[in-house]
Amino acid sequence: MKDIFNDRQEIYLNADHRKLGGVCSGVARYLDIPYFWVRLAAVIGLLIHAPSVLIAYGLAYLILEDEPTHYDEISPGRSGR
């Protein structure tokens, strides 16, 4: 896992591993953790309190920008999962 407080990387919607809107895969890429764990956390959150998770996901989808096409070139050391 990377140090999220000292890294200047931005968070984007991940178009390559998008299942619904790309929010979970974008968060996973930002945190440098497997996509599965973020998606699992989202599903568990839906089971616990669906309205808040749906609102958070919807807001993230509306606020976050799509990943730039040159994103892999500007962030070395990234590997696809």
mmCIF file of the C-alpha atoms, coordinates in Angstrom:
data_MODEL
# 
_entry.id   MODEL 
# 
loop_
_atom_site.group_PDB 
_atom_site.id 
_atom_site.type_symbol 
_atom_site.label_atom_id 
_atom_site.label_alt_id 
_atom_site.label_comp_id 
_atom_site.label_asym_id 
_atom_site.label_entity_id 
_atom_site.label_seq_id 
_atom_site.pdbx_PDB_ins_code 
_atom_site.Cartn_x 
_atom_site.Cartn_y 
_atom_site.Cartn_z 
_atom_site.occupancy 
_atom_site.B_iso_or_equiv 
_atom_site.pdbx_formal_charge 
_atom_site.auth_seq_id 
_atom_site.auth_comp_id 
_atom_site.auth_asym_id 
_atom_site.auth_atom_id 
_atom_site.pdbx_PDB_model_num 
ATOM 1  C CA . MET A 1 1  ? 0.000   0.000  0.000   1.00 0.00 ? 1  MET A CA 1 
ATOM 2  C CA . LYS A 1 2  ? 1.343   3.441  -0.795  1.00 0.00 ? 2  LYS A CA 1 
ATOM 3  C CA . ASP A 1 3  ? 1.601   6.507  1.417   1.00 0.00 ? 3  ASP A CA 1 
ATOM 4  C CA . ILE A 1 4  ? -1.475  8.495  0.393   1.00 0.00 ? 4  ILE A CA 1 
ATOM 5  C CA . PHE A 1 5  ? -0.459  11.580 2.367   1.00 0.00 ? 5  PHE A CA 1 
ATOM 6  C CA . ASN A 1 6  ? 2.872   12.224 0.651   1.00 0.00 ? 6  ASN A CA 1 
ATOM 7  C CA . ASP A 1 7  ? 1.959   11.336 -2.930  1.00 0.00 ? 7  ASP A CA 1 
ATOM 8  C CA . ARG A 1 8  ? 0.620   14.002 -5.295  1.00 0.00 ? 8  ARG A CA 1 
ATOM 9  C CA . GLN A 1 9  ? -1.261  11.591 -7.544  1.00 0.00 ? 9  GLN A CA 1 
ATOM 10 C CA . GLU A 1 10 ? -4.869  12.451 -8.380  1.00 0.00 ? 10 GLU A CA 1 
ATOM 11 C CA . ILE A 1 11 ? -7.841  10.120 -8.350  1.00 0.00 ? 11 ILE A CA 1 
ATOM 12 C CA . TYR A 1 12 ? -9.696  9.387  -11.598 1.00 0.00 ? 12 TYR A CA 1 
ATOM 13 C CA . LEU A 1 13 ? -12.439 7.118  -12.860 1.00 0.00 ? 13 LEU A CA 1 
ATOM 14 C CA . ASN A 1 14 ? -10.644 4.062  -14.198 1.00 0.00 ? 14 ASN A CA 1 
ATOM 15 C CA . ALA A 1 15 ? -11.883 3.310  -17.707 1.00 0.00 ? 15 ALA A CA 1 
ATOM 16 C CA . ASP A 1 16 ? -9.796  0.164  -18.186 1.00 0.00 ? 16 ASP A CA 1 
ATOM 17 C CA . HIS A 1 17 ? -11.285 -1.860 -15.314 1.00 0.00 ? 17 HIS A CA 1 
ATOM 18 C CA . ARG A 1 18 ? -14.716 -0.261 -15.176 1.00 0.00 ? 18 ARG A CA 1 
ATOM 19 C CA . LYS A 1 19 ? -17.633 -2.473 -14.160 1.00 0.00 ? 19 LYS A CA 1 
ATOM 20 C CA . LEU A 1 20 ? -20.343 0.105  -13.472 1.00 0.00 ? 20 LEU A CA 1 
ATOM 21 C CA . GLY A 1 21 ? -18.911 3.600  -13.452 1.00 0.00 ? 21 GLY A CA 1 
ATOM 22 C CA . GLY A 1 22 ? -15.240 3.163  -12.687 1.00 0.00 ? 22 GLY A CA 1 
ATOM 23 C CA . VAL A 1 23 ? -15.405 4.592  -9.170  1.00 0.00 ? 23 VAL A CA 1 
ATOM 24 C CA . CYS A 1 24 ? -14.305 1.471  -7.275  1.00 0.00 ? 24 CYS A CA 1 
ATOM 25 C CA . SER A 1 25 ? -11.505 0.689  -9.701  1.00 0.00 ? 25 SER A CA 1 
ATOM 26 C CA . GLY A 1 26 ? -10.375 4.327  -9.621  1.00 0.00 ? 26 GLY A CA 1 
ATOM 27 C CA . VAL A 1 27 ? -10.250 4.308  -5.828  1.00 0.00 ? 27 VAL A CA 1 
ATOM 28 C CA . ALA A 1 28 ? -8.402  0.985  -5.865  1.00 0.00 ? 28 ALA A CA 1 
ATOM 29 C CA . ARG A 1 29 ? -5.848  2.320  -8.313  1.00 0.00 ? 29 ARG A CA 1 
ATOM 30 C CA . TYR A 1 30 ? -5.389  5.479  -6.238  1.00 0.00 ? 30 TYR A CA 1 
ATOM 31 C CA . LEU A 1 31 ? -4.856  3.474  -3.045  1.00 0.00 ? 31 LEU A CA 1 
ATOM 32 C CA . ASP A 1 32 ? -2.773  0.857  -4.905  1.00 0.00 ? 32 ASP A CA 1 
ATOM 33 C CA . ILE A 1 33 ? -4.828  -2.078 -3.655  1.00 0.00 ? 33 ILE A CA 1 
ATOM 34 C CA . PRO A 1 34 ? -6.606  -4.825 -5.618  1.00 0.00 ? 34 PRO A CA 1 
ATOM 35 C CA . TYR A 1 35 ? -9.926  -3.845 -7.190  1.00 0.00 ? 35 TYR A CA 1 
ATOM 36 C CA . PHE A 1 36 ? -11.614 -6.792 -5.526  1.00 0.00 ? 36 PHE A CA 1 
ATOM 37 C CA . TRP A 1 37 ? -11.252 -5.340 -2.015  1.00 0.00 ? 37 TRP A CA 1 
ATOM 38 C CA . VAL A 1 38 ? -12.760 -1.972 -2.887  1.00 0.00 ? 38 VAL A CA 1 
ATOM 39 C CA . ARG A 1 39 ? -15.651 -3.621 -4.693  1.00 0.00 ? 39 ARG A CA 1 
ATOM 40 C CA . LEU A 1 40 ? -16.178 -5.992 -1.766  1.00 0.00 ? 40 LEU A CA 1 
ATOM 41 C CA . ALA A 1 41 ? -16.246 -3.029 0.637   1.00 0.00 ? 41 ALA A CA 1 
ATOM 42 C CA . ALA A 1 42 ? -18.829 -1.326 -1.598  1.00 0.00 ? 42 ALA A CA 1 
ATOM 43 C CA . VAL A 1 43 ? -21.052 -4.420 -1.624  1.00 0.00 ? 43 VAL A CA 1 
ATOM 44 C CA . ILE A 1 44 ? -20.780 -4.820 2.146   1.00 0.00 ? 44 ILE A CA 1 
ATOM 45 C CA . GLY A 1 45 ? -21.613 -1.126 2.512   1.00 0.00 ? 45 GLY A CA 1 
ATOM 46 C CA . LEU A 1 46 ? -24.663 -1.628 0.290   1.00 0.00 ? 46 LEU A CA 1 
ATOM 47 C CA . LEU A 1 47 ? -25.847 -4.443 2.529   1.00 0.00 ? 47 LEU A CA 1 
ATOM 48 C CA . ILE A 1 48 ? -25.367 -2.351 5.681   1.00 0.00 ? 48 ILE A CA 1 
ATOM 49 C CA . HIS A 1 49 ? -26.760 1.005  4.514   1.00 0.00 ? 49 HIS A CA 1 
ATOM 50 C CA . ALA A 1 50 ? -27.545 1.208  0.819   1.00 0.00 ? 50 ALA A CA 1 
ATOM 51 C CA . PRO A 1 51 ? -28.728 4.846  0.565   1.00 0.00 ? 51 PRO A CA 1 
ATOM 52 C CA . SER A 1 52 ? -25.480 6.358  1.856   1.00 0.00 ? 52 SER A CA 1 
ATOM 53 C CA . VAL A 1 53 ? -23.323 4.130  -0.352  1.00 0.00 ? 53 VAL A CA 1 
ATOM 54 C CA . LEU A 1 54 ? -25.422 4.905  -3.431  1.00 0.00 ? 54 LEU A CA 1 
ATOM 55 C CA . ILE A 1 55 ? -25.246 8.643  -2.751  1.00 0.00 ? 55 ILE A CA 1 
ATOM 56 C CA . ALA A 1 56 ? -21.466 8.506  -2.186  1.00 0.00 ? 56 ALA A CA 1 
ATOM 57 C CA . TYR A 1 57 ? -20.945 6.420  -5.334  1.00 0.00 ? 57 TYR A CA 1 
ATOM 58 C CA . GLY A 1 58 ? -23.157 8.736  -7.392  1.00 0.00 ? 58 GLY A CA 1 
ATOM 59 C CA . LEU A 1 59 ? -21.388 11.852 -6.152  1.00 0.00 ? 59 LEU A CA 1 
ATOM 60 C CA . ALA A 1 60 ? -17.984 10.314 -6.826  1.00 0.00 ? 60 ALA A CA 1 
ATOM 61 C CA . TYR A 1 61 ? -19.106 9.363  -10.333 1.00 0.00 ? 61 TYR A CA 1 
ATOM 62 C CA . LEU A 1 62 ? -20.275 12.911 -11.007 1.00 0.00 ? 62 LEU A CA 1 
ATOM 63 C CA . ILE A 1 63 ? -17.284 14.668 -9.435  1.00 0.00 ? 63 ILE A CA 1 
ATOM 64 C CA . LEU A 1 64 ? -14.347 12.526 -10.562 1.00 0.00 ? 64 LEU A CA 1 
ATOM 65 C CA . GLU A 1 65 ? -12.931 13.006 -14.029 1.00 0.00 ? 65 GLU A CA 1 
ATOM 66 C CA . ASP A 1 66 ? -12.192 10.260 -16.529 1.00 0.00 ? 66 ASP A CA 1 
ATOM 67 C CA . GLU A 1 67 ? -8.645  8.979  -16.521 1.00 0.00 ? 67 GLU A CA 1 
ATOM 68 C CA . PRO A 1 68 ? -6.400  10.797 -19.038 1.00 0.00 ? 68 PRO A CA 1 
ATOM 69 C CA . THR A 1 69 ? -5.218  8.684  -21.955 1.00 0.00 ? 69 THR A CA 1 
ATOM 70 C CA . HIS A 1 70 ? -1.571  9.272  -21.023 1.00 0.00 ? 70 HIS A CA 1 
ATOM 71 C CA . TYR A 1 71 ? -2.097  8.386  -17.335 1.00 0.00 ? 71 TYR A CA 1 
ATOM 72 C CA . ASP A 1 72 ? 0.091   5.270  -17.426 1.00 0.00 ? 72 ASP A CA 1 
ATOM 73 C CA . GLU A 1 73 ? 2.899   7.254  -19.006 1.00 0.00 ? 73 GLU A CA 1 
ATOM 74 C CA . ILE A 1 74 ? 2.900   9.929  -16.277 1.00 0.00 ? 74 ILE A CA 1 
ATOM 75 C CA . SER A 1 75 ? 2.704   7.516  -13.345 1.00 0.00 ? 75 SER A CA 1 
ATOM 76 C CA . PRO A 1 76 ? 5.575   5.032  -13.630 1.00 0.00 ? 76 PRO A CA 1 
ATOM 77 C CA . GLY A 1 77 ? 5.592   1.841  -11.641 1.00 0.00 ? 77 GLY A CA 1 
ATOM 78 C CA . ARG A 1 78 ? 1.935   1.107  -12.185 1.00 0.00 ? 78 ARG A CA 1 
ATOM 79 C CA . SER A 1 79 ? 0.960   -2.319 -13.351 1.00 0.00 ? 79 SER A CA 1 
ATOM 80 C CA . GLY A 1 80 ? -2.441  -3.522 -14.424 1.00 0.00 ? 80 GLY A CA 1 
ATOM 81 C CA . ARG A 1 81 ? -4.357  -5.819 -12.121 1.00 0.00 ? 81 ARG A CA 1 
# 
